[in-house]
Each structure stands twice: as structure tokens, then as C-alpha cells.
Amino acid sequence: MILRRPSQTDKEAILEMMAEFEREQSAHDGGFWNPDNFVYEEWLEENIQAEAGLNIPENWVPAIQLVSFDEADHALGFLNLRLRLNDYLLEKGGHIGYSIRPSERGKGYAKESLRQGLQVAKDKNIHRALLTCSIKNPASRAVILANGGQLENGSLKNLAKDVLLTTKLLISLMVKACVTPFTSLVACFIARDAITLPPGPLRQEFPILKNLKNKS
């Protein structure tokens, strides 16, 4: 499996995958399109502009659109790498959103897609990648765990009168515990070769990071 930017030659494969997502009414995290007015060539151009931070919707951030393919160039899924975080993404969404088409799930592609996506993030000088997933999505949680995550703490919190299991994951070669009362699962990847402390909001969300110092 390979994760890469889509091109014009991928049009047929990607359109067929999009049609499957729509037909199955399946969530396509990491892939964004309007099925009522979709032009593939315009989508490609929008991806190029989004990566450069040009003409993106309000409250969106620069991002790289990637698609996973098998050895026969059969499209498998989407992955969207956000190159920076805003307040919303700090709480829900994080750096990476991804999905595998319904007919190809359960084959290990999500795990490999995330692994390759994290390498792209590192190549883009993102040394700590934040991921979130719903506590009602054990499959996605398993993918995060399979990429090195360790569940440090789980606790019951009474939020909006509903008792929900809330967990946080700090995934890296250097594992630390962090717990906050959010209904999301969060993975934080820290590269061994560089630690860049996050801005104030994320530093507050992960108290353990307060004691870390930047490496030059």
C-alpha cells in the first residue's frame, strides 16, 4: 500500500471509491467533496491550494490531501494531514483524519495508512501529531494503539448529564499520561529527535508537557 497525493491519472479509481462511500452512506473522514457538484479537476486544484493555505474556507487550516492505493492502483481510502492546528482541531480532529472505503476495511489498511501519514507529518516538521477519535469507535482506537499508542488512563466523567468513558492517549517513543474531560481519544506522537512544545492551549491540555523543554 502507498499513501500519496492524488493526480489526474487517478481520476477513475478515486471517483469509483467516492461512489462507494456515497452508496454505503459511510463517513469519509480525511476526504472532502460535494457529491452534488463535484468536478475532479477542480478538486485536484483545491487540494493544491489548500496545501499552500490559499482560498481555504474560514476556520480551516492548510492541509495535504492524500489517498491510499494498493499495488494495482486501486484506491483504498483518504487521509488528510493538517499542517497546523486551530482551537477547534485541538479539541476535535487533530492533525490527521483518515478513512478506508467500506469494501476494504478489516485488512490492515487503516493501520498502514496512519503509519505512512505520520511519516509525512514528520517530514513536514510536525514532531507531535494530535489525533482524535470518538470513544464509540473502537476500530479507530485500535489503529491508533497499533501505531504505538498506550492507554494511560480512563475515567468516568459526568458530562452534560451523560456518563461517558473518556480517555486520552499519548503515543510516542516517549509515553506519558494525560487525562482531560473530553469525549475523544487523543494520540500525541513525539519524535525522539526533536521535541517542540505546543502553544498554550495544548500545553494546558497535556499537563505532563509543562515540564518538557524544547530541544534545539
N, C-alpha and C positions, 0 to 999 in steps of 0.2 A: 504494500500500500504506500502511496505517496501523497503528501499534502502539498498543494501548490496553488498559485494564483490561477484563476480560470482564464482561458483565451478564446479566440474566435473559433478555433478548431474543436473546442469542447461543446459547442452550442447544442448539438443534438443530444449528447449524453446528459447535459445539465437540464435541458428542457424536459427530457423524459423523467429525470429524478424529481424535478419540481412538480410535474404532473402527478407523480406517485404520492408526494406529500399532500397535495391538494385532494386527490382522490380518497386517500385514507384519513383525511382531516387530521393529520398528525402535526404536532408542533415542530417547527423547523428552526430551532434556536441556532444562531450563528449564520442564518441565511435570511435575507430580507428582500421581498419583492411584492408588487401589487399584481395579483393574478388577473385583474380586470383591465389592466392597461400596461402589459409587460412587453418591452422590446429588448431583446437580448443585448443588442449592440449598445443601447443606452445604459443598460445595467453594467456592462463592462466599463463604460466611460465613467459612470458614477462611482464604481469601485476605485478607479484610478484617482479620481478627485478626492474621494473620502480618505484615501491613504495619505494624500497631501494636505488634508484638512481644508479642502476647498468645497464650497457650496454644499455643506452638510446641514441637515436640519438643526434647528435651535435645540440646545441641550444635548446634542450628540457630540462625539469626540472623533478625532482621526482614528481610522481603523483599517486593518488589512483584511480583505475578504479572501478566504482560502477555501478550496474544495478538495476533498479526498477522492482518489481514484485507485482502482486495482490495477493489476499488471496489463489488463486488456483495455485500459482507459474507460472502464465502466465507472460512472460517478457513484460515490458511496455516501457522501454527506458534506455538510458545511462546517466551517469553523471561522469565527470572526474574532480577530485579535485587536482589542482596543489599545491604542498606543499611549493613552493616559486615562486617568480616572477623574470623574466629577463626583459631586456629592451623592447623586443617585447611584452610580456604579459602585461607590464604596459600600453601599448597603445592599444592593441587589444587582447582579450582573457581572461585576468584576471585570477583569481583563479579557476573559475568554468565554465565548458562548459557542456551543457546538451541538451537532445532531447528526445522526445516521439515519438514512432512509429506512422506512419500516421493513422492507424485504431483506435488509442486510444486517439487521440487529442480532445481537447474541452471537456474533462471530469474532469478537475481539477488536473490531474496527474502531470503536469509540476510544478504547484504551490507547491504541496506537496513534489515533488522530490527536488526542490530547498530548501524548508524548512528543510528537513532532511539532505541535503548536507551541509547546513550552520551549522547544529549541529555537523556534522562530522568535519568540518573545525574548529569549536570552540574546540572540543575535541583534535584536533591536535595543539592547542595553536595558531591558526590563529584568532586573535581578530579583524582584519579588513580584510574582504574579498572583493576583487575588482572583479566586473563583468562588462562585456561589451556586448552590442547588437547593431545591426545595427538600424539606425533610420528608416529603411524601414521594420522593424519587430515589428509592434505594439503588436503582441501577446506576444512576449518575454518581451517587455517593461511592459506589463500588469502584467506578472508573477512577475517581479521584484517589481513593485509597490505593488502587493498583499502581498509581503513579507516584507512590511514596508517602501517601498521607497516613497519619496516625491520629486516631481519635483520642484526644487528650482528656476531654471532659464532656459529660452530658448531664443536663439538669432539666427539671420540670419548672416551667415558668408560667404564671397565670397572666396571659396577655389578652386583652380585650375580652375577658370573661371566658376564654377558651384555654384549656390546659394543653400546651403544646410541648413536644420534646424539642429542645433547642440545643444545637451542637455547633462547635467551631473546630475546624481542622487547621493546623499549621503544618504544612508539608514542605519539607526541605531536607537537605543533608544535615541540618541542624534543627532539631524538632523542639519546639517549646509549646507550652499550654496557653490557651487563651479562650476565655468564655465571655460572651456578651449575650444579652437577652434579645436576640433576633431569631426569626423563624427561617433561617437559612443556614446552609452548610458552607463554610468558607475554608478555602485552602490557600495557604500562603507559602510560596516557594522562594527560598532564599538560596542564591547561588553561593557556593563555597568561596569563589574567587573575588567576590565583591559584595558588600552589604551597603545599601543606600537607604537610609532611614526615610520612611514615608512622611508626608505632611501631617500637620497636627491632628486632623480627624482620625486618620488611620492609626497614628501612634496612640491615641487615646483608646481606640477600639481594641488594640492589642497591647495591654499594659506591659507585657514582658519585653516589648521592643523599646521601652523607655530607657532601659539600661544598656542598649547596644550603641556602639559608636561607629560612625562611618569609617570605612577603610578607603584610603586614598590610592 
